[in-house]
């Protein structure tokens, strides 16, 4: 029985106030409006375009990137172990290559059933696979017991930020611009974000002198700065740090007693590998000439199946590796992983396949490498094409994407735009981005959602739209921008 006029037990007035402080721009107001338009189009409404293009989030398969065949073959066999029985083998062998069958059998021996809980830290055999991947990548061994499989990299980031937050004075250094997972999670935990700025004029580089000044000033003001977040390759900015910069950062963190959180989920999205190859922070640490630094710096690095050429965002798989963390902290991380019982098995299987794909000489090697190369080459071409498109727009400048899946162009906006934005209580770049959505169906994220220097305006766009549609995609953006400037001249 409902009592009239009785207020709800839980309201926005008495709920956890920290949740109300959380903002997540990549799925914010613009993304909500994009979904409204998508629904309108499905119901026959008329817009200047016939579909919405979601460039607001790095979600490759939403924009029709093909999944990797070998990965899906193995995953499907793990989901249907009946297919591996002897009585079905002759028929199934006509549909699946022998190495997919063998890999599924190997995985199921270590997993049991994908419908069962695994070890809280992740399937031991898959953690062994990750450790071998790290060793092959960096040339240094990794301890499987220091590796945690997670529900995408985001879950691992949230775990470590929760560990680092003692109270509201606990400070975490995050880049500006930054992926808003970090600011949102710090708001949720009540920690203090300590901002440092990437330099757009030098390709979004990172200045150690600025880092030192930022941490010194924050500590003088009473903030207990505990960690430095580095996103490399960058999101939303696309930069890739060189070896010298990595070594400087490692030394800085050790000197300032900071835990280094290395978000490396875009490590295979490197578009100029000869000029600027990806180097992990694990390798940078192990290569450091000072033994005290190698043995003393606390490092946690994150990786994911959602990016690269894999693009399996919906399967939610990732891992983090802990280096030089206190044993007591490691026990607490394990305890909190146990509270969640385990990461999902489908994500763990894809982590195994990402870290141990078909090898040379195996039946699926040629088709796997062909698929990976096709996706990589296309991403590289699309990044250049969209960069050129942006740089050809009046009042727009765009740094190249050395890595990741995004471009973060700087756009000059008139006083009229700034005034119009004030009237509707949004940032000028959000006003521009909303106008873009309504005119073209392209959904981007305004730079104000990532943080930026005062009185500068940006937006982040993926370059994931299908390549055969890219000329029209760029043409639509050019037409919109030209008309927008014409309508908003001072």
C-alpha positions in Angstrom: 0.0 0.0 0.0 1.4 3.4 -1.0 1.0 6.3 1.5 0.1 9.5 -0.4 2.6 12.4 -0.2 5.2 10.3 1.7 8.7 11.2 0.5 11.1 8.5 -0.7 13.6 7.0 1.7 16.4 7.7 -0.8 16.5 11.1 -2.5 19.1 13.2 -4.2 19.1 15.3 -0.9 20.2 12.4 1.3 22.2 10.1 -1.1 25.9 9.8 -1.0 27.0 13.4 -1.9 30.2 12.2 -3.6 28.2 10.5 -6.3 26.6 13.7 -7.2 30.0 15.2 -7.8 30.9 12.6 -10.4 31.0 13.7 -14.0 31.9 11.6 -17.0 31.9 13.6 -20.2 32.3 10.9 -22.8 28.8 9.6 -21.9 27.4 12.9 -20.8 24.8 15.3 -22.1 26.0 15.1 -25.8 25.9 11.3 -25.8 22.4 11.4 -24.2 21.2 13.7 -27.0 22.8 11.5 -29.6 20.8 8.6 -28.3 17.6 10.7 -28.4 18.3 11.6 -32.1 19.0 7.9 -32.9 15.6 7.0 -31.5 14.0 9.8 -33.4 15.6 8.6 -36.7 14.3 5.0 -36.0 10.8 6.4 -35.6 10.9 8.3 -38.9 11.9 11.8 -37.7 13.8 13.9 -40.2 17.3 15.3 -39.6 19.9 16.7 -42.0 21.6 13.3 -41.8 20.4 9.7 -41.7 22.4 8.2 -38.8 24.3 9.2 -35.7 28.1 8.6 -35.7 29.5 8.0 -32.2 33.0 9.5 -32.2 32.7 10.3 -28.5 34.1 7.0 -27.2 36.8 4.6 -28.4 34.3 1.8 -29.2 35.6 0.2 -32.5 33.1 -2.5 -33.0 30.2 0.0 -32.6 31.5 1.6 -35.7 31.8 -1.7 -37.5 35.4 -2.7 -36.9 35.5 -6.5 -37.5 36.4 -8.7 -34.6 39.5 -10.9 -34.9 38.3 -14.2 -36.3 40.7 -16.4 -34.3 39.6 -14.8 -31.1 35.9 -15.2 -31.8 36.5 -18.9 -32.9 38.2 -19.8 -29.6 35.7 -17.8 -27.5 32.8 -19.6 -29.2 34.3 -23.0 -28.6 34.8 -22.1 -24.9 31.2 -21.2 -24.8 30.2 -24.4 -26.5 32.5 -27.2 -25.2 30.1 -29.8 -26.6 31.7 -29.0 -30.0 35.1 -30.3 -28.7 33.8 -33.8 -28.0 35.3 -36.6 -30.2 32.0 -37.5 -31.8 31.7 -33.9 -33.3 35.4 -33.4 -34.1 35.3 -34.3 -37.8 32.4 -31.9 -38.5 33.7 -29.1 -36.3 37.2 -29.4 -37.9 35.7 -28.3 -41.1 34.6 -25.0 -39.5 37.4 -24.3 -37.1 41.2 -24.4 -37.7 43.1 -26.9 -35.6 44.9 -24.3 -33.5 41.6 -22.7 -32.4 40.4 -26.1 -31.3 43.6 -26.8 -29.4 43.6 -23.3 -27.8 40.0 -23.8 -26.6 40.9 -27.2 -25.1 43.9 -25.7 -23.3 41.9 -22.8 -21.9 39.0 -25.0 -20.8 41.4 -27.3 -19.0 42.6 -24.4 -16.9 39.2 -22.7 -16.6 36.7 -25.5 -16.3 33.6 -23.8 -17.4 33.0 -20.2 -18.4 29.9 -20.3 -16.2 31.9 -20.9 -13.0 33.8 -18.4 -10.8 37.5 -18.4 -11.4 40.3 -17.6 -8.9 39.6 -14.1 -7.5 42.8 -12.8 -9.1 42.0 -14.4 -12.4 42.7 -17.8 -13.9 46.3 -18.8 -13.0 47.2 -20.1 -16.4 46.0 -16.8 -18.0 48.0 -14.8 -15.6 51.0 -16.9 -16.7 50.2 -16.0 -20.3 50.2 -12.3 -19.3 53.5 -12.7 -17.5 55.0 -14.3 -20.6 53.6 -11.5 -22.8 55.2 -8.8 -20.5 58.6 -10.7 -20.6 58.5 -10.9 -24.4 57.5 -7.2 -24.7 60.0 -5.8 -22.2 62.8 -8.3 -21.8 62.2 -8.6 -18.1 60.3 -11.3 -16.2 56.9 -10.7 -14.5 55.5 -12.5 -11.5 52.0 -14.0 -12.3 51.2 -13.5 -8.6 51.6 -9.8 -9.0 49.2 -9.7 -12.0 45.4 -9.2 -11.6 42.9 -9.8 -14.3 40.1 -7.2 -14.3 36.8 -6.1 -15.8 38.6 -3.9 -18.4 41.4 -1.6 -17.4 38.9 0.8 -15.7 38.2 -1.6 -12.9 41.9 -1.9 -12.1 42.3 1.8 -12.1 39.4 2.2 -9.7 40.9 -0.5 -7.4 44.3 1.3 -7.2 42.8 4.8 -6.7 40.6 3.4 -3.9 43.7 2.0 -2.2 45.6 5.3 -2.5 42.8 7.3 -1.0 43.1 7.6 2.8 41.0 10.8 3.1 40.1 14.0 1.3 43.8 15.2 1.6 45.0 12.3 -0.5 46.2 13.8 -3.8 46.6 12.1 -7.2 48.4 13.9 -10.0 46.4 13.6 -13.2 47.1 15.1 -16.6 45.1 18.0 -18.2 43.6 17.1 -20.6 42.8 13.7 -19.0 40.5 10.7 -19.6 37.6 11.6 -17.2 37.7 8.1 -15.6 40.3 9.6 -13.3 38.5 12.8 -12.2 35.2 10.9 -11.9 36.8 8.2 -9.7 38.6 10.7 -7.5 35.3 12.5 -7.0 33.6 9.3 -6.0 36.3 8.4 -3.5 36.6 12.0 -2.2 40.3 12.3 -3.1 42.0 15.5 -4.4 43.0 15.7 -8.1 46.3 17.5 -8.5 46.4 18.7 -12.1 49.5 19.0 -14.3 49.3 20.3 -17.9 50.4 18.7 -21.1 52.0 21.2 -23.6 49.9 21.3 -26.8 52.6 23.5 -28.6 55.1 20.7 -28.4 52.8 17.8 -29.3 51.3 17.4 -25.8 54.7 16.7 -24.1 55.2 16.4 -20.4 57.6 18.8 -18.5 59.4 17.4 -15.4 60.0 20.9 -14.1 56.3 21.6 -14.2 55.6 18.3 -12.4 58.1 19.2 -9.7 56.5 22.6 -9.2 53.0 21.1 -9.1 53.8 18.5 -6.5 55.7 21.0 -4.4 52.9 23.6 -4.4 50.3 21.0 -3.6 52.2 19.7 -0.6 52.7 23.2 0.7 49.0 23.6 0.6 48.4 20.5 2.7 47.7 17.9 0.0 49.2 14.5 0.6 50.3 13.8 -3.0 50.7 10.1 -3.4 50.6 9.1 -7.0 51.2 10.2 -10.6 48.9 9.1 -13.4 50.4 8.8 -16.9 48.3 7.9 -19.9 50.7 6.7 -22.6 49.9 6.7 -25.5 47.7 9.7 -24.5 44.0 9.9 -24.2 42.5 12.3 -25.4 45.7 13.8 -26.9 47.4 10.9 -28.7 51.0 11.6 -27.8 53.6 8.8 -27.2 56.4 9.5 -24.7 60.0 8.8 -25.7 62.6 6.8 -23.7 64.3 9.9 -22.2 61.0 11.3 -21.0 60.0 7.9 -19.5 63.3 7.7 -17.6 62.8 11.3 -16.2 59.3 10.4 -15.0 60.5 7.2 -13.3 63.3 9.2 -11.5 60.8 12.0 -10.6 58.4 9.5 -9.0 61.1 7.8 -7.0 62.5 11.1 -5.8 59.1 12.5 -4.8 57.9 9.2 -3.3 55.0 8.8 -5.7 53.3 5.6 -6.9 53.4 5.6 -10.7 50.1 4.5 -12.3 50.8 3.8 -16.0 47.6 3.6 -18.2 49.0 1.8 -21.3 45.8 0.5 -22.9 46.7 2.1 -26.3 50.2 0.5 -26.5 49.6 -1.2 -29.9 47.9 2.0 -31.4 51.3 3.5 -32.4 51.2 5.1 -35.8 54.9 6.2 -36.2 56.7 3.3 -34.6 60.1 4.0 -36.2 60.1 7.6 -34.9 58.3 7.1 -31.6 57.9 3.4 -30.6 55.9 2.4 -27.5 58.1 1.7 -24.5 56.3 0.4 -21.3 57.0 2.0 -17.9 58.0 -1.5 -16.7 60.8 -1.6 -19.3 61.7 2.1 -18.5 61.9 1.2 -14.8 63.9 -2.0 -15.3 66.3 -0.2 -17.7 67.0 2.6 -15.2 70.7 2.8 -14.3 70.0 3.3 -10.6 69.4 0.1 -8.7 67.6 1.9 -5.9 65.1 3.3 -8.3 64.6 -0.1 -10.0 64.0 -1.8 -6.6 62.1 1.1 -4.9 59.7 2.8 -7.3 56.1 1.5 -6.8 54.6 1.0 -10.3 51.2 -0.3 -11.4 50.6 -0.6 -15.2 47.2 -1.3 -16.9 46.3 -2.9 -20.2 43.0 -3.8 -21.9 41.4 -5.8 -24.7 39.1 -2.9 -25.6 41.7 -1.0 -27.7 44.5 -1.8 -30.1 43.3 -3.8 -33.0 41.3 -6.1 -30.7 38.5 -3.7 -29.9 36.5 -6.1 -27.7 35.1 -3.4 -25.4 32.0 -5.2 -24.4 33.8 -8.3 -23.2 35.4 -6.2 -20.4 38.8 -7.7 -20.1 42.1 -6.3 -18.8 44.9 -6.6 -16.3 47.2 -4.7 -14.1 50.7 -5.6 -13.0 52.1 -4.5 -9.6 55.9 -3.8 -9.2 57.5 -3.1 -5.9 54.3 -2.7 -3.9 54.2 -3.3 -0.2 53.2 -6.9 0.6 50.5 -5.8 3.0 49.0 -3.7 0.2 49.1 -6.7 -2.1 47.2 -8.7 0.4 44.5 -5.9 0.6 44.2 -5.8 -3.2 43.7 -9.5 -3.1 41.0 -9.2 -0.4 39.1 -6.6 -2.4 39.4 -8.7 -5.6 37.9 -11.6 -3.6 34.9 -9.4 -2.5 34.0 -9.1 -6.2 34.5 -12.9 -6.5 36.3 -12.8 -9.9 36.5 -10.9 -13.2 34.3 -12.3 -16.0 35.6 -15.3 -17.8 34.9 -14.1 -21.3 37.1 -11.1 -20.7 39.8 -13.3 -19.2 39.8 -15.5 -22.3 40.3 -12.5 -24.6 43.1 -11.3 -22.4 44.8 -14.7 -22.9 44.3 -14.5 -26.7 45.5 -10.8 -26.9 48.7 -11.7 -25.0 49.3 -15.0 -26.9 47.9 -14.7 -30.5 48.6 -17.3 -33.2 52.4 -17.8 -33.7 54.3 -18.1 -36.9 53.8 -21.6 -38.4 50.4 -22.1 -36.8 47.4 -22.5 -39.1 45.7 -19.2 -38.1 48.9 -17.1 -38.1 48.5 -15.8 -41.7 44.8 -14.9 -41.4 45.4 -13.3 -38.0 48.3 -11.1 -39.1 46.4 -10.1 -42.3 43.4 -9.0 -40.2 45.5 -7.1 -37.7 47.5 -5.4 -40.4 44.4 -4.3 -42.3 42.9 -2.7 -39.2 46.1 -1.1 -38.2 46.8 0.3 -41.7 43.3 1.7 -41.9 43.4 3.3 -38.5 46.7 5.0 -39.5 45.3 6.3 -42.8 42.1 7.5 -41.1 44.1 9.3 -38.4 46.1 11.2 -41.1 43.0 12.0 -43.1 41.0 13.4 -40.1 44.0 15.3 -38.9 44.3 17.0 -42.3 40.6 17.7 -42.4 40.8 19.5 -39.0 43.9 21.4 -39.9 42.2 22.7 -43.1 39.4 24.2 -41.1 39.5 27.9 -40.4 40.6 28.6 -36.9 41.4 24.9 -36.1 44.8 23.3 -35.4 45.3 19.7 -34.6 48.4 17.8 -33.4 49.0 14.4 -35.1 48.0 11.2 -33.3 51.3 9.4 -32.5 49.1 6.8 -30.7 45.6 6.0 -29.4 42.4 6.4 -31.3 41.7 10.1 -31.0 42.5 13.6 -32.2 42.1 16.6 -29.9 41.9 19.7 -32.2 42.0 23.2 -30.8 39.2 25.4 -32.2 39.1 29.2 -32.0 35.6 30.4 -31.1 34.2 33.9 -31.5 32.9 36.1 -28.7 29.4 35.5 -30.1 29.8 31.8 -29.5 31.0 32.5 -26.0 28.0 34.7 -25.3 25.6 32.2 -26.8 27.1 29.4 -24.7 26.7 31.5 -21.5 23.0 31.9 -22.3 22.4 28.2 -22.2 24.9 27.6 -19.4 27.4 25.4 -21.2 31.0 25.8 -22.2 31.7 27.3 -25.6 33.3 24.1 -26.9 30.2 22.2 -25.7 28.0 24.7 -27.6 30.1 24.0 -30.8 29.9 20.2 -30.2 26.1 20.3 -29.8 25.8 22.3 -33.0 28.0 19.7 -34.8 25.7 16.9 -33.5 22.5 18.6 -34.6 23.9 19.4 -38.1 25.9 16.3 -38.9 24.9 13.5 -36.5 28.6 13.3 -35.4 28.9 13.0 -31.6 32.2 14.2 -30.2 33.3 15.3 -26.7 34.0 18.9 -25.8 37.5 19.6 -24.5 35.9 21.1 -21.3 35.0 17.5 -20.4 38.7 16.5 -20.2 40.1 19.7 -18.8 42.2 22.3 -20.8 44.0 25.5 -20.3 41.8 28.5 -19.5 40.2 30.2 -22.5 41.2 27.5 -24.9 38.6 25.3 -26.6 38.9 21.8 -28.0 37.0 18.7 -28.8 37.9 15.0 -28.9 37.0 12.8 -31.9 37.8 9.2 -32.6 38.9 8.4 -36.1 37.0 5.1 -36.0 34.2 5.7 -38.6 34.4 3.2 -41.5 37.1 4.1 -44.0 34.8 3.9 -47.1 32.6 6.5 -45.5 35.4 8.8 -44.5 35.3 11.2 -47.4 31.7 12.0 -46.7 32.4 12.1 -42.9 35.1 14.8 -43.4 33.0 16.7 -46.0 30.1 16.9 -43.6 32.4 18.3 -40.9 33.8 20.9 -43.3 30.4 22.1 -44.3 29.2 22.3 -40.7 32.3 24.2 -39.6 32.0 26.7 -42.5 28.4 27.4 -41.7 28.9 27.6 -38.0 31.6 30.3 -38.4 29.4 32.1 -40.9 26.5 32.1 -38.4 28.7 33.2 -35.4 30.9 36.0 -36.7 31.5 38.8 -34.3 
